[in-house]
Structures are given as C-alpha cells and as structure tokens.
Amino acid sequence: MVSRRALIGLGIASGALAATGGGTALAYSSAISKARVACDPSLSTIIPTRSGDLEYADAGSGTPLLMVHGTGGGFDQGLFFTRELLAKGYRIIAPSRFGYLRSSLPPDPSSANQADALVELLDHLHIDRIAVAGGSAGALSAIEFAIRHPDRCAALVPIVPASFTPDSEAITADNPPEGIPAAMALLRSDFLFWIGTAVASDLMVGTLLATDPALLKTVNAAEVARAREILRGILPVSRRADGLINDAQLAGHPAPSALESITAPTFAISVEDDRFGTAKAARHIAATVPNAQLTVFPSGGHIWLGHDHELFDQVDAFLTEIGYA
C-alpha cells in the first residue's frame, strides 16, 4: 500500500528522524520481535511453483475466498484485512505475493505470472473455482487472474485498486519509476522504518497509507487501532523489500489490462479521498467490466477508515447475491 512518491518521502522523513535519535534499542527490539511473530513461518506453508516458492496461509473452513494482499503486505496482511469475512464463516486463502516474506521473486515478477502462480496454489489446494479479492497493488494480480483464468475465477473484488486508468502512464523498460535505488536502502532497514512508525506515525499514515491522519480523530478506537496495526504490520520491512520494489514498478504506472474480457461477476470498491487516487481506477473497472458493480465511499483514505465493517458487509452481500456464498 505504498506509492513511489511515498517511498521517496519516507526515506527523507526516516533519515531525519534517525538523525535525531528517535527511540531506544529496547523499544525497537520489542517492536521487531512482535512483528516477526505475526509472520512467523509456523503460520504459513510454502509450495513450489514454476515461479519459485509461494507462501500462503489457509484460515477458516467455509466458503473459500482468495485474498491477494497490497503493497507492504504478505499473507499476514491478507489475513488481517479479511478478519471480518473470517468472522462471517469464510475460508481465507492468503498468499504472499512475489518478493514478500518467504515467496520467491522470479526473473519476471509480473502480475500475470503472479496470477498463474495463484492457479498452481488452487491446484495444490484442490479448489476448482474461487472468488478473488485484491487490495491496492494486489488488485493487479487479482485482475489478471480473472482475465487469464476465467474458468477458475468465481468473482472478482478489487479493493482500492492500484490499477490502470485511461490517463495513466504505463511503465516501459525505458521509463522506470524514479527513486527506486534510494528507496532500496530504506526498505532494507527495519530500524529506519520503525523510527518512522514510532515517532511520526501520523506522517506515515498520510504518506504510506495514503490516508489523511486527521481522520483518525473522527473514527472509533477500533478503527484507530486498525490503522496503527496496518502501519506496524509492514515490519519487518526488510523481508518485504523485494516485493515493495517490484510493486513500485508495477503500480507506479500500471499497465492496461483487458478488463472488457472479464466474465466473472465483479465488484469494485474504493474511497473518494484515497490519496493514491484509486477511486478513478475503481470507476474505470466498473465502467469497463461487463455488469460490474461499484461502491466508492466518500472518505476514509486508502485504508477505508470508518468503513471496515460496511465494506466487508457489502462484499459478503455481493458474494451471496451472485450465489457464491
């Protein structure tokens, strides 16, 4: 859930904070230990695929849903975001995308190849068809899954999709995102990232999570805690760095997809004041995919603050309406 501009801004902010010495070694040790527990290898499984190792978690026992995490995530973020659906009785399959945690970064870590790897995961789990949700940059892989494997996709739910809009500038080999080499140093440092979360969390919410930090004063305590947990959940950032850098390339200037070819029932969701501008992308999906549905919340930023219950109630209602759940 991190944009190219946010990565560059975070590097500047964290460098300044490090220079002022924000936080003690003990506090950092405690924070990084908790972060490592949340993505401990005992909580996930690895399978071999044509693209290398693919990590995933499997939770719940009801109607299956494939949750493809956003930038800065992993299987742990996928499970965290879908707690509402787990509580409703869904089975959540949450992979770590290419370069995140224990999943490999193959030579061609494209969204299309990630979609193909997800099919291998379904084969391993003996699941013929599944509804797939993709958050932020994860929506790119979810969309490609629906396009490339229509027989395996029961429904598509792009959430705050970091996907193409007609005025987007697609990446080419001669047009890579700027700032990537500088961002690499930051993303390899758990300590620098922790300094930002510990000392300037509102700044991090505004940049990394693309959400106006003033909204934290307008929502209930549970939603404030959710926002803080999303931010802390990017740690250990060093184990997500390869995926973050790949996402900066894929989602910084997303390439167009054959949306018009999607046959799965589709429900696009975004938020009007998302600082990453995903409302425009969601509207483009809804206008292009045949018979797609759309919800755009008026406020809440990229992490839909104040709408977590409502968002997943709507996802559940959609999946029930189409006869999947």
C-alpha positions as CSV (number, residue, x, y, z in Angstrom):
1,M,0.0,0.0,0.0
2,V,2.9,2.3,-0.7
3,S,3.3,4.5,-3.7
4,R,6.6,5.6,-5.4
5,R,6.2,9.1,-4.0
6,A,5.6,7.8,-0.6
7,L,8.7,5.6,-0.6
8,I,10.8,8.6,-1.5
9,G,9.1,10.8,1.1
10,L,9.6,8.0,3.7
11,G,13.3,7.9,3.0
12,I,13.6,11.6,3.7
13,A,11.5,11.5,6.8
14,S,13.1,8.4,8.3
15,G,16.6,9.7,7.6
16,A,15.8,12.9,9.5
17,L,14.2,11.0,12.4
18,A,17.2,8.7,12.6
19,A,19.5,11.7,12.9
20,T,17.6,12.9,15.9
21,G,17.8,9.5,17.6
22,G,14.0,8.6,17.9
23,G,13.5,5.6,20.1
24,T,15.6,3.2,22.3
25,A,17.2,-0.1,21.4
26,L,14.9,-1.9,23.8
27,A,11.7,-0.4,22.3
28,Y,12.9,-1.3,18.8
29,S,13.8,-4.9,19.9
30,S,10.3,-5.3,21.3
31,A,8.6,-4.0,18.2
32,I,10.6,-6.1,15.7
33,S,10.1,-9.2,17.8
34,K,6.3,-8.7,17.7
35,A,6.4,-8.1,14.0
36,R,8.4,-11.3,13.4
37,V,5.9,-13.3,15.5
38,A,3.0,-12.0,13.3
39,C,4.6,-13.5,10.1
40,D,6.3,-16.5,11.8
41,P,6.9,-19.4,9.3
42,S,4.8,-21.7,11.5
43,L,1.7,-19.7,10.4
44,S,2.1,-20.3,6.7
45,T,3.0,-23.0,4.2
46,I,5.3,-23.0,1.2
47,I,4.7,-24.8,-2.1
48,P,7.0,-25.0,-5.2
49,T,5.6,-23.4,-8.4
50,R,7.1,-22.6,-11.8
51,S,7.9,-19.2,-10.5
52,G,9.6,-20.4,-7.3
53,D,8.4,-20.8,-3.8
54,L,5.0,-19.5,-3.0
55,E,3.9,-18.9,0.6
56,Y,0.3,-18.9,1.8
57,A,-1.9,-19.2,4.8
58,D,-5.2,-21.0,5.0
59,A,-7.7,-20.0,7.7
60,G,-11.3,-20.8,8.3
61,S,-13.4,-23.6,6.8
62,G,-16.3,-22.1,5.0
63,T,-16.8,-20.6,1.5
64,P,-13.3,-20.0,0.1
65,L,-12.0,-16.6,-0.8
66,L,-8.6,-15.8,-2.2
67,M,-7.2,-12.6,-0.6
68,V,-4.4,-11.0,-2.5
69,H,-2.6,-8.5,-0.3
70,G,-1.5,-5.0,-1.1
71,T,2.0,-3.3,-1.1
72,G,3.9,-3.8,2.1
73,G,1.9,-6.9,3.0
74,G,2.2,-10.7,2.9
75,F,0.0,-13.5,4.0
76,D,-0.3,-11.8,7.4
77,Q,-1.8,-8.6,5.9
78,G,-4.2,-10.7,3.8
79,L,-5.5,-12.4,6.9
80,F,-5.7,-9.2,8.9
81,F,-7.7,-7.4,6.2
82,T,-10.2,-10.3,6.0
83,R,-10.9,-10.7,9.7
84,E,-14.5,-9.6,9.1
85,L,-15.0,-12.3,6.5
86,L,-13.4,-15.0,8.7
87,A,-15.9,-14.0,11.4
88,K,-18.7,-14.5,8.9
89,G,-17.6,-18.0,8.2
90,Y,-15.4,-17.7,5.1
91,R,-12.3,-19.7,4.4
92,I,-9.5,-17.3,3.6
93,I,-6.6,-18.3,1.4
94,A,-3.9,-15.6,1.8
95,P,-0.8,-15.9,-0.3
96,S,2.4,-13.8,-0.1
97,R,2.9,-12.3,-3.5
98,F,6.3,-12.3,-5.3
99,G,9.1,-11.0,-3.2
100,Y,7.1,-10.8,0.1
101,L,8.2,-12.8,3.1
102,R,9.0,-16.3,2.0
103,S,7.7,-16.1,-1.6
104,S,10.3,-16.0,-4.3
105,L,11.0,-13.1,-6.6
106,P,11.2,-14.7,-10.0
107,P,13.0,-13.2,-13.0
108,D,9.7,-12.0,-14.4
109,P,7.6,-11.0,-11.4
110,S,4.7,-9.6,-13.4
111,S,1.1,-9.5,-12.2
112,A,0.3,-12.0,-15.0
113,N,2.9,-14.5,-13.7
114,Q,1.6,-14.0,-10.2
115,A,-1.9,-14.8,-11.4
116,D,-0.6,-18.0,-12.9
117,A,1.1,-18.9,-9.7
118,L,-2.2,-18.5,-7.9
119,V,-3.7,-21.2,-10.1
120,E,-0.9,-23.5,-9.0
121,L,-1.9,-22.7,-5.4
122,L,-5.5,-23.6,-6.2
123,D,-4.4,-26.8,-7.8
124,H,-2.4,-27.7,-4.7
125,L,-5.5,-27.0,-2.5
126,H,-7.8,-28.9,-4.9
127,I,-10.0,-25.8,-5.3
128,D,-11.6,-25.6,-8.8
129,R,-13.1,-22.1,-8.7
130,I,-12.8,-19.3,-6.1
131,A,-13.7,-15.7,-5.5
132,V,-10.7,-13.4,-5.5
133,A,-10.2,-10.1,-3.8
134,G,-7.2,-7.9,-4.4
135,G,-6.2,-4.9,-2.3
136,S,-4.3,-2.0,-3.7
137,A,-1.4,-3.3,-5.8
138,G,-2.7,-6.8,-5.2
139,A,-5.7,-5.9,-7.3
140,L,-3.3,-6.1,-10.3
141,S,-2.8,-9.8,-9.8
142,A,-6.4,-10.4,-9.0
143,I,-7.5,-8.7,-12.2
144,E,-5.0,-10.8,-14.2
145,F,-6.3,-13.9,-12.5
146,A,-9.8,-13.1,-13.7
147,I,-8.6,-12.3,-17.2
148,R,-6.2,-15.2,-17.7
149,H,-8.2,-17.9,-15.8
150,P,-11.9,-17.2,-16.2
151,D,-12.8,-20.9,-15.5
152,R,-11.1,-20.6,-12.1
153,C,-12.5,-17.2,-11.1
154,A,-15.9,-17.2,-9.5
155,A,-15.9,-13.5,-8.7
156,L,-13.5,-10.5,-8.7
157,V,-13.4,-7.9,-5.9
158,P,-10.8,-5.2,-6.5
159,I,-10.5,-3.1,-3.3
160,V,-8.8,0.4,-3.6
161,P,-7.2,-0.9,-6.8
162,A,-3.9,0.5,-7.8
163,S,-4.7,-0.3,-11.4
164,F,-4.7,1.4,-14.8
165,T,-6.9,4.4,-15.7
166,P,-7.0,5.9,-19.2
167,D,-4.8,8.8,-18.2
168,S,-2.2,6.5,-16.5
169,E,1.3,6.4,-18.0
170,A,2.3,2.7,-18.4
171,I,5.8,1.6,-17.4
172,T,8.3,0.6,-20.1
173,A,11.8,-0.6,-19.9
174,D,12.9,2.9,-20.8
175,N,10.6,4.6,-18.2
176,P,11.2,3.0,-14.8
177,P,9.9,4.7,-11.6
178,E,12.3,7.2,-10.2
179,G,13.8,6.9,-6.7
180,I,13.9,3.1,-6.7
181,P,17.6,2.8,-5.9
182,A,17.3,5.3,-3.0
183,A,14.2,3.5,-1.7
184,M,16.0,0.2,-1.6
185,A,18.3,1.3,1.2
186,L,15.4,2.4,3.3
187,L,13.4,-0.8,2.7
188,R,16.3,-2.9,3.8
189,S,16.3,-1.2,7.2
190,D,13.8,-2.4,9.8
191,F,15.2,0.2,12.2
192,L,14.7,3.2,10.0
193,F,11.2,2.1,9.2
194,W,10.4,1.6,12.9
195,I,11.7,5.0,13.7
196,G,9.0,6.5,11.4
197,T,6.2,4.4,12.9
198,A,7.3,5.2,16.5
199,V,8.0,8.9,16.1
200,A,5.9,10.1,13.2
201,S,3.1,7.7,12.8
202,D,0.6,10.4,11.5
203,L,3.1,11.3,8.8
204,M,3.4,7.7,7.9
205,V,-0.4,7.3,7.8
206,G,-0.6,10.2,5.4
207,T,2.2,9.0,3.1
208,L,2.5,5.2,3.2
209,L,-1.2,4.6,3.9
210,A,-2.4,7.5,1.7
211,T,-4.9,8.5,4.3
212,D,-5.5,11.9,5.9
213,P,-4.3,11.4,9.5
214,A,-6.9,13.9,10.6
215,L,-9.5,11.1,10.0
216,L,-8.0,9.3,13.0
217,K,-9.8,11.8,15.2
218,T,-13.2,11.1,13.6
219,V,-13.4,7.3,13.9
220,N,-13.8,5.0,16.8
221,A,-11.0,3.4,18.8
222,A,-11.2,0.1,17.0
223,E,-10.6,1.9,13.6
224,V,-7.7,3.9,15.0
225,A,-6.1,0.7,16.3
226,R,-6.7,-1.0,12.9
227,A,-4.8,1.9,11.1
228,R,-1.9,1.7,13.6
229,E,-1.8,-2.1,13.1
230,I,-1.7,-1.8,9.3
231,L,1.3,0.5,9.7
232,R,3.1,-1.6,12.2
233,G,2.3,-4.7,10.1
234,I,4.7,-3.5,7.3
235,L,7.5,-4.6,9.7
236,P,9.8,-6.4,9.2
237,V,10.1,-4.3,6.1
238,S,13.4,-5.9,5.2
239,R,11.5,-9.2,4.5
240,R,9.1,-7.4,2.2
241,A,11.6,-5.2,0.3
242,D,11.8,-7.1,-2.9
243,G,8.0,-7.1,-3.2
244,L,7.8,-3.5,-2.4
245,I,10.3,-2.5,-5.1
246,N,8.5,-4.7,-7.6
247,D,5.2,-3.1,-6.7
248,A,6.6,0.3,-7.1
249,Q,7.4,-0.7,-10.7
250,L,4.0,-2.4,-11.4
251,A,1.7,0.0,-9.6
252,G,3.7,3.2,-10.0
253,H,2.5,3.4,-13.6
254,P,0.1,0.4,-14.1
255,A,-0.2,-1.1,-17.5
256,P,-3.7,-1.5,-19.0
257,S,-5.5,-4.9,-18.7
258,A,-8.2,-6.5,-20.9
259,L,-10.9,-5.6,-18.4
260,E,-13.6,-5.9,-21.1
261,S,-12.8,-9.7,-21.4
262,I,-13.6,-10.4,-17.7
263,T,-16.6,-12.6,-17.4
264,A,-16.7,-13.1,-13.6
265,P,-19.1,-11.1,-11.5
266,T,-17.1,-8.0,-10.4
267,F,-17.5,-5.6,-7.5
268,A,-15.0,-2.7,-7.4
269,I,-14.6,-0.7,-4.2
270,S,-12.7,2.5,-3.4
271,V,-12.7,5.7,-1.4
272,E,-13.1,9.2,-2.8
273,D,-10.3,10.8,-0.7
274,D,-7.8,7.9,-1.2
275,R,-4.5,9.8,-1.8
276,F,-3.4,7.2,-4.3
277,G,-6.4,8.1,-6.5
278,T,-7.8,4.6,-6.7
279,A,-11.4,5.9,-6.9
280,K,-10.7,6.7,-10.5
281,A,-9.3,3.2,-11.1
282,A,-12.4,1.6,-9.5
283,R,-14.7,3.6,-11.7
284,H,-12.7,2.6,-14.7
285,I,-13.1,-1.1,-13.8
286,A,-16.8,-0.7,-13.2
287,A,-17.3,1.1,-16.5
288,T,-15.3,-1.4,-18.5
289,V,-16.0,-4.9,-17.0
290,P,-19.5,-6.0,-18.2
291,N,-22.2,-5.7,-15.5
292,A,-19.7,-4.7,-12.8
293,Q,-20.9,-3.2,-9.5
294,L,-19.2,-0.2,-7.8
295,T,-19.0,1.3,-4.3
296,V,-17.0,4.5,-3.6
297,F,-17.1,5.6,0.0
298,P,-16.9,9.4,0.4
299,S,-14.0,9.4,2.9
300,G,-11.6,7.1,4.7
301,G,-8.5,7.2,2.6
302,H,-6.6,4.2,1.2
303,I,-7.4,2.1,4.3
304,W,-11.1,2.9,4.2
305,L,-11.1,4.3,7.8
306,G,-14.5,4.1,9.4
307,H,-15.9,1.7,6.8
308,D,-14.3,-1.7,7.6
309,H,-17.5,-3.3,8.8
310,E,-19.5,-1.8,6.0
311,L,-17.0,-2.7,3.3
312,F,-16.9,-6.4,4.1
313,D,-20.7,-6.5,4.8
314,Q,-21.0,-5.3,1.2
315,V,-18.5,-7.9,-0.1
316,D,-20.4,-10.6,1.7
317,A,-23.8,-9.4,0.3
318,F,-22.3,-9.3,-3.2
319,L,-21.0,-12.9,-3.0
320,T,-24.3,-14.0,-1.6
321,E,-26.2,-12.2,-4.3
322,I,-24.3,-13.9,-7.1
323,G,-24.9,-17.3,-5.5
324,Y,-21.3,-17.9,-4.5
325,A,-21.5,-17.6,-0.7
